[in-house]
Structure formats: structure tokens, C-alpha cells
Amino acid sequence: MTGKKRNARWRWMWLTVSLACALPASAKAQMGILAGYNRDSISEFLPENGFDLTDLTDGFHIGVFINFNLGTFAVRPAIVYHRVPDLVAQAGEELVKFDVELVEIPLDFRIRLPFPRVRPYVLAGPVLTFPSSTFSGVDDLLTARPVRAEVGVGFEIDLGFRLWPEVRYGLGITSLMESEVPVGSSVLRGEGSPRLDTLTLRLGVSF
């Protein structure tokens, strides 16, 4: 990863922490950890004839979050590591296998329904991402800060500690990468700009 990408990542992480600190002191805060499964798909891109790009793969994520309950409304920033494995770009008999790793900063805005111990909620918010790849030919093509918009539903379950099971869907708003992926002596080209969509099953725990 280039120094420019690293600096951008730290600036946005600092902004997330600053936002959390700026919330009212009356907000009830919980720190927590999260992990889950992603069904990741590359959308909005059609390879030219003779080329192929994996457009569906199973990924995972882990991270930390801080939640601020403000009555019915809640705000929950997080920092998440998200891995998208087993991607393949192919041109004839030549192929390249690669992974994409993302550091993500989701900012969830939640509306909590009034139940005492099991509080269902709906959420929506932007997810700022910082992608990289161990395959340099792909890493050079990744955009600096692609954005997703995510919506979801979940439960905030009070057991002395809190469990947060969720189902989320994320729609890529901006391009994850350029389309000209090097594959041996060829270059994969196509129409559109590859975007990352995600279907997520997540479980969080906070104290």
C-alpha cells in the first residue's frame, strides 16, 4: 500500500474518533467487537468477450465499534477489517488469482424499537473503505476510498452484556477498481466500473 493510501486511512480513522468524542456526554456508550460472513459480489462490470472476472465470493470481516444510544436514535461508528478472497481474472488459458483486503469505516445510524430486553432496530449509513491487494498489478488499480451505502436490521439483546445479531446489505456507490486487470500477457477489459456489493451476516458483542 502506498504512503498516500496509508495517510488517507489514518485521517479518516481520526475523523471517526473525533465524531465519537463530539457526541453528547449523556449518550450511553458501549464498546464492542464484531465478526461475520460476507457474500461479496463484483457488480456493474461486463468483461469483453474472451475475458472473465469472478463476480461472487465468500468473505469475512472482524472489527471493533462504539455505540451511542440517544433514546430511540443511536449512532455507531466502527473500524472493520474485511477480506474478499478467491477472486480470479482470466483471459483464455491465462489467469490471475488475487484477494482484496479492505479497512472499512462504517457509520451506522440506528432507529431502535421500544422493547425492554430485545430491541429490534433498523439501520442505514455510509461505509468508507480503504482497499489493498497483495497482487501489485491489482493493488495499483484499486481506487483510494470507494464508498458503499448499507442498510440492515438487527437486535440489541441485553443479557448483562449485549449481543448484536444483524443482517446487512451494502450497495457499492463508487468504483472499487479500474477494469484493466493484467492477466499474463493480456489485460482484462470490459464495460462499466467494478463495484463491491455485500450481503453480510454479523454478530457483535459489547459490554
C-alpha positions in Angstrom: 0.0 0.0 0.0 1.3 3.4 -0.9 2.1 6.1 1.7 -0.8 8.3 0.3 -3.3 5.5 0.9 -2.0 4.9 4.5 -2.2 8.6 5.3 -5.8 8.8 4.0 -6.8 5.8 6.1 -5.4 7.4 9.3 -7.1 10.7 8.5 -10.5 9.1 8.3 -9.9 6.9 11.3 -9.1 10.1 13.3 -12.3 11.7 12.0 -14.3 8.8 13.2 -12.8 9.0 16.7 -13.4 12.8 16.7 -17.0 12.3 15.8 -17.5 9.8 18.6 -15.9 12.2 21.1 -18.2 15.0 19.9 -21.4 13.2 20.7 -23.3 14.4 23.8 -21.9 13.3 27.2 -25.4 12.0 28.1 -25.2 9.3 25.4 -24.9 5.8 26.7 -21.8 4.3 25.1 -20.9 0.7 24.7 -17.6 -0.6 23.3 -17.7 -3.9 21.4 -16.2 -6.3 18.9 -17.8 -7.8 15.8 -17.3 -10.5 13.3 -19.2 -12.1 10.4 -19.6 -13.5 7.0 -19.8 -11.6 3.7 -21.3 -12.7 0.4 -19.3 -10.3 -1.8 -20.1 -9.6 -5.4 -18.4 -7.5 -8.1 -21.2 -5.6 -10.0 -21.6 -3.0 -12.7 -18.8 -4.6 -14.9 -19.1 -6.7 -18.0 -15.9 -8.2 -19.3 -15.2 -8.2 -23.0 -15.5 -11.5 -25.0 -12.7 -13.9 -24.1 -12.2 -12.5 -20.6 -13.7 -13.5 -17.3 -13.7 -12.0 -13.7 -15.0 -13.7 -10.6 -18.1 -11.8 -9.6 -19.2 -13.7 -6.4 -17.2 -14.9 -3.5 -17.4 -15.7 0.3 -15.6 -13.2 2.5 -15.3 -12.4 6.2 -14.8 -9.4 8.5 -13.8 -8.6 12.1 -13.7 -5.3 13.8 -14.4 -3.0 16.8 -17.2 -0.5 17.3 -18.6 2.1 19.8 -22.3 2.6 20.1 -24.1 5.7 21.5 -27.7 5.3 22.4 -29.7 8.5 22.3 -33.1 7.2 23.2 -34.8 5.8 20.1 -32.0 7.0 17.9 -28.4 5.6 18.1 -25.1 6.2 16.3 -22.5 3.5 15.9 -19.1 4.1 14.2 -16.7 1.2 13.7 -13.4 0.1 12.2 -13.6 -3.2 10.3 -11.1 -5.4 8.5 -12.9 -7.1 5.5 -11.3 -9.8 3.4 -12.6 -10.6 -0.1 -10.8 -13.9 -1.1 -10.6 -16.1 -4.2 -11.1 -13.6 -7.0 -9.9 -14.7 -10.4 -9.3 -12.7 -13.6 -8.9 -14.9 -16.7 -8.0 -14.4 -20.3 -8.1 -17.7 -22.3 -5.7 -20.1 -20.6 -4.0 -17.4 -18.5 -5.4 -16.5 -15.2 -4.5 -14.5 -12.1 -5.9 -15.3 -8.6 -6.0 -12.4 -6.1 -7.6 -11.2 -2.9 -8.8 -7.8 -1.9 -8.4 -6.6 1.7 -10.3 -3.5 3.0 -10.1 -1.4 6.1 -13.7 -0.1 6.4 -15.2 2.8 8.5 -19.0 2.3 8.7 -21.1 4.9 10.4 -24.4 3.3 11.3 -27.5 5.4 12.2 -30.0 3.2 14.0 -33.6 3.5 15.0 -34.4 1.3 18.0 -37.9 0.0 18.6 -39.2 0.2 22.3 -38.9 -3.3 23.7 -37.2 -3.8 27.1 -34.6 -6.6 26.7 -34.7 -7.5 23.0 -34.7 -4.2 21.0 -35.1 -4.7 17.2 -33.7 -1.9 15.1 -33.2 -0.8 11.5 -30.0 0.9 10.4 -28.6 2.7 7.4 -25.3 4.6 6.8 -22.2 5.0 4.6 -19.2 2.8 4.6 -15.9 4.4 3.7 -13.3 1.7 2.5 -9.6 1.6 2.0 -8.8 -1.4 -0.3 -5.4 -3.1 -1.0 -4.2 -6.3 -2.6 -1.1 -8.4 -2.2 -1.1 -8.7 -6.0 0.7 -5.5 -7.1 -1.0 -5.5 -10.6 -4.4 -5.3 -8.9 -3.3 -3.0 -6.0 -2.3 -0.3 -8.4 -5.8 -0.4 -9.9 -7.7 0.0 -6.6 -9.3 3.4 -6.0 -8.4 5.3 -2.9 -11.7 5.5 -1.0 -14.6 3.6 -2.6 -17.9 4.1 -0.7 -20.8 1.7 0.0 -24.3 2.5 1.3 -25.6 -0.1 3.7 -29.0 -0.9 5.2 -29.9 -3.6 7.7 -31.9 -5.0 10.5 -30.8 -6.4 13.8 -31.5 -6.9 17.5 -29.9 -5.4 20.6 -30.2 -8.1 23.2 -29.5 -7.2 26.8 -28.1 -10.2 28.8 -26.0 -8.2 31.3 -23.8 -7.7 28.2 -25.2 -7.0 24.8 -25.5 -9.2 21.7 -26.0 -7.6 18.3 -27.0 -10.1 15.5 -27.6 -8.3 12.2 -28.3 -8.8 8.5 -27.0 -6.1 6.2 -26.9 -5.3 2.5 -24.3 -2.9 1.0 -24.5 -1.3 -2.4 -21.3 0.0 -4.0 -21.7 3.7 -4.8 -18.3 4.3 -6.3 -15.9 2.1 -8.2 -13.7 -0.4 -6.3 -11.1 -0.6 -9.0 -10.2 0.2 -12.6 -11.2 -2.5 -15.1 -7.9 -3.1 -16.8 -6.6 -6.1 -14.8 -3.3 -7.6 -16.0 -3.6 -11.3 -16.8 -0.3 -12.7 -18.0 0.4 -11.1 -21.4 -3.2 -9.8 -21.7 -5.2 -7.1 -20.0 -8.8 -7.8 -18.8 -11.1 -5.0 -20.2 -14.8 -4.5 -20.1 -17.7 -2.1 -19.8 -18.6 -0.3 -16.6 -16.7 0.2 -13.4 -16.4 -2.7 -10.9 -18.2 -2.0 -7.6 -18.3 -4.1 -4.5 -21.8 -5.1 -3.2 -22.1 -7.2 0.0 -24.6 -9.3 1.9 -23.5 -9.5 5.5 -24.3 -11.7 8.5 -22.8 -10.1 11.6 -22.6 -10.7 15.3 -21.4 -8.1 17.7 -20.7 -8.3 21.5 -20.5 -5.3 23.8 -20.1 -4.7 27.5 
